[in-house]
Amino acid sequence: MGLFNSKSKQIKKEMDNLFNDIQINLENNYKDLAIGARKKAEERLEELKQSNQLSDRDYTKFKQKLDVFTERMKGYHH
């Protein structure tokens, strides 16, 4: 049980870091970097979901956060 909990904490920290990268790039108006960081977060989130390392509740929470960034970045294109 404890192992799962620390793994869960580790995943949350990893996703928070990925979201933080998006946030920093948006604040600095680095559109290409923000796009890349969002894509990386999205891919990692799907990876974690596919490998059953995330509960549905956590997946939903992270997905909603990612959707907010996606919405903010509408109109950003390479």
N, CA, C and O atoms as CSV, one atom per row, in Angstrom:
chain,resi,resn,atom,element,x,y,z
A,1,MET,N,N,0.834,-1.200,0.000
A,1,MET,CA,C,0.000,0.000,0.000
A,1,MET,C,C,0.877,1.261,0.000
A,1,MET,O,O,0.653,2.178,-0.790
A,2,GLY,N,N,1.857,1.296,0.875
A,2,GLY,CA,C,2.737,2.448,0.958
A,2,GLY,C,C,3.506,2.689,-0.325
A,2,GLY,O,O,3.744,3.832,-0.717
A,3,LEU,N,N,3.893,1.602,-0.974
A,3,LEU,CA,C,4.637,1.703,-2.232
A,3,LEU,C,C,3.774,2.386,-3.290
A,3,LEU,O,O,4.236,3.272,-4.009
A,4,PHE,N,N,2.520,1.960,-3.373
A,4,PHE,CA,C,1.608,2.561,-4.336
A,4,PHE,C,C,1.454,4.047,-4.066
A,4,PHE,O,O,1.423,4.862,-4.988
A,5,ASN,N,N,1.358,4.385,-2.785
A,5,ASN,CA,C,1.180,5.765,-2.390
A,5,ASN,C,C,2.366,6.640,-2.792
A,5,ASN,O,O,2.181,7.752,-3.287
A,6,SER,N,N,3.576,6.141,-2.578
A,6,SER,CA,C,4.751,6.932,-2.948
A,6,SER,C,C,4.859,7.020,-4.476
A,6,SER,O,O,5.305,8.037,-5.007
A,7,LYS,N,N,4.457,5.971,-5.175
A,7,LYS,CA,C,4.448,5.980,-6.641
A,7,LYS,C,C,3.455,7.035,-7.130
A,7,LYS,O,O,3.730,7.790,-8.063
A,8,SER,N,N,2.317,7.063,-6.487
A,8,SER,CA,C,1.280,8.030,-6.825
A,8,SER,C,C,1.777,9.464,-6.598
A,8,SER,O,O,1.522,10.362,-7.400
A,9,LYS,N,N,2.486,9.650,-5.495
A,9,LYS,CA,C,3.052,10.961,-5.167
A,9,LYS,C,C,4.086,11.372,-6.222
A,9,LYS,O,O,4.145,12.526,-6.647
A,10,GLN,N,N,4.890,10.400,-6.624
A,10,GLN,CA,C,5.924,10.618,-7.637
A,10,GLN,C,C,5.287,11.035,-8.975
A,10,GLN,O,O,5.772,11.946,-9.645
A,11,ILE,N,N,4.212,10.364,-9.343
A,11,ILE,CA,C,3.506,10.682,-10.590
A,11,ILE,C,C,2.908,12.079,-10.514
A,11,ILE,O,O,2.988,12.843,-11.476
A,12,LYS,N,N,2.312,12.416,-9.378
A,12,LYS,CA,C,1.720,13.743,-9.216
A,12,LYS,C,C,2.799,14.810,-9.358
A,12,LYS,O,O,2.587,15.831,-10.011
A,13,LYS,N,N,3.954,14.572,-8.747
A,13,LYS,CA,C,5.069,15.519,-8.827
A,13,LYS,C,C,5.542,15.659,-10.286
A,13,LYS,O,O,5.801,16.766,-10.758
A,14,GLU,N,N,5.648,14.544,-10.976
A,14,GLU,CA,C,6.072,14.570,-12.377
A,14,GLU,C,C,5.084,15.368,-13.232
A,14,GLU,O,O,5.498,16.192,-14.047
A,15,MET,N,N,3.793,15.130,-13.054
A,15,MET,CA,C,2.789,15.860,-13.830
A,15,MET,C,C,2.786,17.340,-13.456
A,15,MET,O,O,2.649,18.200,-14.325
A,16,ASP,N,N,2.936,17.635,-12.172
A,16,ASP,CA,C,3.005,19.038,-11.740
A,16,ASP,C,C,4.190,19.747,-12.403
A,16,ASP,O,O,4.076,20.902,-12.813
A,17,ASN,N,N,5.320,19.056,-12.504
A,17,ASN,CA,C,6.496,19.638,-13.164
A,17,ASN,C,C,6.223,19.883,-14.646
A,17,ASN,O,O,6.614,20.916,-15.189
A,18,LEU,N,N,5.557,18.942,-15.293
A,18,LEU,CA,C,5.228,19.115,-16.714
A,18,LEU,C,C,4.278,20.299,-16.905
A,18,LEU,O,O,4.451,21.094,-17.829
A,19,PHE,N,N,3.278,20.414,-16.031
A,19,PHE,CA,C,2.343,21.549,-16.114
A,19,PHE,C,C,3.057,22.861,-15.820
A,19,PHE,O,O,2.754,23.888,-16.427
A,20,ASN,N,N,3.994,22.826,-14.900
A,20,ASN,CA,C,4.770,24.011,-14.557
A,20,ASN,C,C,5.580,24.492,-15.768
A,20,ASN,O,O,5.691,25.694,-16.011
A,21,ASP,N,N,6.141,23.544,-16.520
A,21,ASP,CA,C,6.883,23.901,-17.744
A,21,ASP,C,C,5.979,24.648,-18.724
A,21,ASP,O,O,6.388,25.641,-19.325
A,22,ILE,N,N,4.755,24.163,-18.877
A,22,ILE,CA,C,3.809,24.827,-19.785
A,22,ILE,C,C,3.559,26.247,-19.282
A,22,ILE,O,O,3.630,27.210,-20.046
A,23,GLN,N,N,3.263,26.365,-17.983
A,23,GLN,CA,C,2.943,27.653,-17.368
A,23,GLN,C,C,4.071,28.672,-17.569
A,23,GLN,O,O,3.827,29.808,-17.977
A,24,ILE,N,N,5.280,28.262,-17.284
A,24,ILE,CA,C,6.442,29.159,-17.414
A,24,ILE,C,C,6.609,29.619,-18.860
A,24,ILE,O,O,6.848,30.797,-19.123
A,25,ASN,N,N,6.481,28.686,-19.786
A,25,ASN,CA,C,6.621,29.041,-21.198
A,25,ASN,C,C,5.509,29.979,-21.662
A,25,ASN,O,O,5.748,30.871,-22.476
A,26,LEU,N,N,4.309,29.783,-21.152
A,26,LEU,CA,C,3.202,30.692,-21.492
A,26,LEU,C,C,3.469,32.086,-20.928
A,26,LEU,O,O,3.275,33.088,-21.617
A,27,GLU,N,N,3.915,32.143,-19.670
A,27,GLU,CA,C,4.183,33.437,-19.035
A,27,GLU,C,C,5.274,34.211,-19.766
A,27,GLU,O,O,5.245,35.440,-19.826
A,28,ASN,N,N,6.236,33.476,-20.320
A,28,ASN,CA,C,7.333,34.123,-21.037
A,28,ASN,C,C,7.042,34.286,-22.525
A,28,ASN,O,O,7.887,34.748,-23.292
A,29,ASN,N,N,5.828,33.899,-22.916
A,29,ASN,CA,C,5.392,34.012,-24.299
A,29,ASN,C,C,6.254,33.182,-25.259
A,29,ASN,O,O,6.445,33.557,-26.416
A,30,TYR,N,N,6.766,32.064,-24.770
A,30,TYR,CA,C,7.526,31.132,-25.609
A,30,TYR,C,C,6.535,30.121,-26.180
A,30,TYR,O,O,6.385,29.015,-25.660
A,31,LYS,N,N,5.864,30.521,-27.256
A,31,LYS,CA,C,4.769,29.709,-27.783
A,31,LYS,C,C,5.209,28.318,-28.227
A,31,LYS,O,O,4.550,27.329,-27.904
A,32,ASP,N,N,6.313,28.231,-28.962
A,32,ASP,CA,C,6.770,26.913,-29.432
A,32,ASP,C,C,7.123,25.998,-28.263
A,32,ASP,O,O,6.801,24.810,-28.275
A,33,LEU,N,N,7.786,26.560,-27.258
A,33,LEU,CA,C,8.142,25.760,-26.082
A,33,LEU,C,C,6.896,25.351,-25.299
A,33,LEU,O,O,6.823,24.239,-24.778
A,34,ALA,N,N,5.925,26.249,-25.218
A,34,ALA,CA,C,4.669,25.930,-24.518
A,34,ALA,C,C,3.938,24.808,-25.243
A,34,ALA,O,O,3.408,23.895,-24.609
A,35,ILE,N,N,3.909,24.876,-26.561
A,35,ILE,CA,C,3.272,23.824,-27.371
A,35,ILE,C,C,3.968,22.486,-27.130
A,35,ILE,O,O,3.310,21.466,-26.925
A,36,GLY,N,N,5.294,22.497,-27.155
A,36,GLY,CA,C,6.068,21.282,-26.922
A,36,GLY,C,C,5.841,20.715,-25.527
A,36,GLY,O,O,5.696,19.505,-25.356
A,37,ALA,N,N,5.812,21.594,-24.536
A,37,ALA,CA,C,5.615,21.166,-23.152
A,37,ALA,C,C,4.211,20.587,-22.958
A,37,ALA,O,O,4.028,19.619,-22.220
A,38,ARG,N,N,3.227,21.186,-23.626
A,38,ARG,CA,C,1.855,20.677,-23.517
A,38,ARG,C,C,1.748,19.296,-24.162
A,38,ARG,O,O,1.095,18.398,-23.630
A,39,LYS,N,N,2.391,19.144,-25.301
A,39,LYS,CA,C,2.377,17.858,-26.003
A,39,LYS,C,C,3.044,16.773,-25.147
A,39,LYS,O,O,2.559,15.645,-25.061
A,40,LYS,N,N,4.152,17.135,-24.526
A,40,LYS,CA,C,4.877,16.204,-23.661
A,40,LYS,C,C,4.005,15.783,-22.467
A,40,LYS,O,O,3.956,14.605,-22.114
A,41,ALA,N,N,3.325,16.747,-21.856
A,41,ALA,CA,C,2.441,16.457,-20.722
A,41,ALA,C,C,1.290,15.555,-21.154
A,41,ALA,O,O,0.913,14.621,-20.446
A,42,GLU,N,N,0.743,15.853,-22.325
A,42,GLU,CA,C,-0.376,15.064,-22.835
A,42,GLU,C,C,0.053,13.619,-23.115
A,42,GLU,O,O,-0.662,12.676,-22.775
A,43,GLU,N,N,1.215,13.455,-23.734
A,43,GLU,CA,C,1.725,12.115,-24.037
A,43,GLU,C,C,2.010,11.330,-22.759
A,43,GLU,O,O,1.695,10.143,-22.673
A,44,ARG,N,N,2.605,11.993,-21.768
A,44,ARG,CA,C,2.927,11.324,-20.509
A,44,ARG,C,C,1.650,10.927,-19.770
A,44,ARG,O,O,1.573,9.847,-19.183
A,45,LEU,N,N,0.662,11.801,-19.803
A,45,LEU,CA,C,-0.612,11.516,-19.150
A,45,LEU,C,C,-1.262,10.278,-19.772
A,45,LEU,O,O,-1.755,9.406,-19.056
A,46,GLU,N,N,-1.262,10.203,-21.093
A,46,GLU,CA,C,-1.846,9.051,-21.783
A,46,GLU,C,C,-1.052,7.773,-21.487
A,46,GLU,O,O,-1.630,6.701,-21.310
A,47,GLU,N,N,0.269,7.900,-21.438
A,47,GLU,CA,C,1.138,6.759,-21.096
A,47,GLU,C,C,0.774,6.200,-19.717
A,47,GLU,O,O,0.616,4.991,-19.544
A,48,LEU,N,N,0.647,7.095,-18.749
A,48,LEU,CA,C,0.317,6.695,-17.385
A,48,LEU,C,C,-1.062,6.038,-17.330
A,48,LEU,O,O,-1.266,5.070,-16.597
A,49,LYS,N,N,-2.002,6.567,-18.104
A,49,LYS,CA,C,-3.352,6.014,-18.154
A,49,LYS,C,C,-3.316,4.608,-18.764
A,49,LYS,O,O,-3.904,3.674,-18.218
A,50,GLN,N,N,-2.622,4.466,-19.900
A,50,GLN,CA,C,-2.542,3.177,-20.598
A,50,GLN,C,C,-1.892,2.100,-19.740
A,50,GLN,O,O,-2.276,0.932,-19.805
A,51,SER,N,N,-0.912,2.490,-18.939
A,51,SER,CA,C,-0.192,1.515,-18.111
A,51,SER,C,C,-0.847,1.338,-16.732
A,51,SER,O,O,-0.279,0.713,-15.836
A,52,ASN,N,N,-2.051,1.901,-16.585
A,52,ASN,CA,C,-2.815,1.780,-15.329
A,52,ASN,C,C,-2.068,2.289,-14.104
A,52,ASN,O,O,-2.236,1.761,-13.005
A,53,GLN,N,N,-1.253,3.302,-14.292
A,53,GLN,CA,C,-0.530,3.882,-13.157
A,53,GLN,C,C,-1.287,5.048,-12.532
A,53,GLN,O,O,-0.867,5.608,-11.520
A,54,LEU,N,N,-2.415,5.406,-13.157
A,54,LEU,CA,C,-3.231,6.505,-12.645
A,54,LEU,C,C,-4.638,6.012,-12.364
A,54,LEU,O,O,-5.192,5.228,-13.134
A,55,SER,N,N,-5.211,6.465,-11.272
A,55,SER,CA,C,-6.623,6.169,-11.011
A,55,SER,C,C,-7.444,7.021,-11.978
A,55,SER,O,O,-6.952,8.022,-12.499
A,56,ASP,N,N,-8.671,6.632,-12.212
A,56,ASP,CA,C,-9.543,7.417,-13.090
A,56,ASP,C,C,-9.716,8.835,-12.551
A,56,ASP,O,O,-9.770,9.805,-13.306
A,57,ARG,N,N,-9.802,8.927,-11.226
A,57,ARG,CA,C,-9.976,10.234,-10.587
A,57,ARG,C,C,-8.777,11.143,-10.862
A,57,ARG,O,O,-8.943,12.306,-11.228
A,58,ASP,N,N,-7.565,10.600,-10.683
A,58,ASP,CA,C,-6.355,11.392,-10.937
A,58,ASP,C,C,-6.231,11.734,-12.418
A,58,ASP,O,O,-5.868,12.855,-12.775
A,59,TYR,N,N,-6.534,10.763,-13.275
A,59,TYR,CA,C,-6.471,11.014,-14.719
A,59,TYR,C,C,-7.390,12.179,-15.082
A,59,TYR,O,O,-6.996,13.090,-15.809
A,60,THR,N,N,-8.611,12.139,-14.570
A,60,THR,CA,C,-9.599,13.184,-14.864
A,60,THR,C,C,-9.101,14.544,-14.390
A,60,THR,O,O,-9.232,15.549,-15.089
A,61,LYS,N,N,-8.526,14.556,-13.184
A,61,LYS,CA,C,-8.016,15.808,-12.610
A,61,LYS,C,C,-6.893,16.390,-13.487
A,61,LYS,O,O,-6.900,17.578,-13.808
A,62,PHE,N,N,-5.939,15.542,-13.866
A,62,PHE,CA,C,-4.836,16.000,-14.721
A,62,PHE,C,C,-5.333,16.406,-16.104
A,62,PHE,O,O,-4.868,17.392,-16.676
A,63,LYS,N,N,-6.268,15.650,-16.627
A,63,LYS,CA,C,-6.812,15.930,-17.969
A,63,LYS,C,C,-7.503,17.286,-17.976
A,63,LYS,O,O,-7.364,18.050,-18.931
A,64,GLN,N,N,-8.242,17.587,-16.923
A,64,GLN,CA,C,-8.924,18.882,-16.830
A,64,GLN,C,C,-7.909,20.024,-16.801
A,64,GLN,O,O,-8.106,21.065,-17.429
A,65,LYS,N,N,-6.840,19.812,-16.074
A,65,LYS,CA,C,-5.779,20.825,-15.984
A,65,LYS,C,C,-5.147,21.038,-17.368
A,65,LYS,O,O,-4.894,22.169,-17.785
A,66,LEU,N,N,-4.905,19.940,-18.054
A,66,LEU,CA,C,-4.327,20.005,-19.397
A,66,LEU,C,C,-5.287,20.714,-20.357
A,66,LEU,O,O,-4.861,21.500,-21.203
A,67,ASP,N,N,-6.579,20.430,-20.219
A,67,ASP,CA,C,-7.585,21.067,-21.076
A,67,ASP,C,C,-7.612,22.579,-20.900
A,67,ASP,O,O,-7.853,23.318,-21.854
A,68,VAL,N,N,-7.363,23.036,-19.675
A,68,VAL,CA,C,-7.317,24.482,-19.407
A,68,VAL,C,C,-6.164,25.108,-20.198
A,68,VAL,O,O,-6.327,26.156,-20.823
A,69,PHE,N,N,-4.990,24.450,-20.163
A,69,PHE,CA,C,-3.847,24.949,-20.943
A,69,PHE,C,C,-4.149,24.912,-22.436
A,69,PHE,O,O,-3.833,25.852,-23.165
A,70,THR,N,N,-4.759,23.828,-22.882
A,70,THR,CA,C,-5.109,23.677,-24.295
A,70,THR,C,C,-6.004,24.827,-24.733
A,70,THR,O,O,-5.814,25.401,-25.805
A,71,GLU,N,N,-6.979,25.157,-23.897
A,71,GLU,CA,C,-7.907,26.252,-24.181
A,71,GLU,C,C,-7.161,27.592,-24.246
A,71,GLU,O,O,-7.394,28.400,-25.145
A,72,ARG,N,N,-6.270,27.811,-23.290
A,72,ARG,CA,C,-5.491,29.058,-23.259
A,72,ARG,C,C,-4.600,29.200,-24.487
A,72,ARG,O,O,-4.267,30.308,-24.907
A,73,MET,N,N,-4.221,28.057,-25.055
A,73,MET,CA,C,-3.266,28.064,-26.165
A,73,MET,C,C,-3.943,27.995,-27.534
A,73,MET,O,O,-3.270,27.858,-28.555
A,74,LYS,N,N,-5.260,28.089,-27.554
A,74,LYS,CA,C,-5.954,28.083,-28.840
A,74,LYS,C,C,-5.380,29.212,-29.703
A,74,LYS,O,O,-5.172,30.328,-29.226
A,75,GLY,N,N,-5.134,28.912,-30.942
A,75,GLY,CA,C,-4.570,29.929,-31.824
A,75,GLY,C,C,-3.047,29.880,-31.905
A,75,GLY,O,O,-2.446,30.562,-32.735
A,76,TYR,N,N,-2.423,29.077,-31.046
A,76,TYR,CA,C,-0.972,28.887,-31.136
A,76,TYR,C,C,-0.734,27.828,-32.200
A,76,TYR,O,O,-1.312,26.742,-32.148
A,77,HIS,N,N,0.106,28.143,-33.150
A,77,HIS,CA,C,0.427,27.154,-34.183
A,77,HIS,C,C,1.910,27.218,-34.483
A,77,HIS,O,O,2.555,28.256,-34.333
A,78,HIS,N,N,2.430,26.085,-34.908
A,78,HIS,CA,C,3.852,26.047,-35.294
A,78,HIS,C,C,4.002,26.762,-36.616
A,78,HIS,O,O,5.110,26.860,-37.143
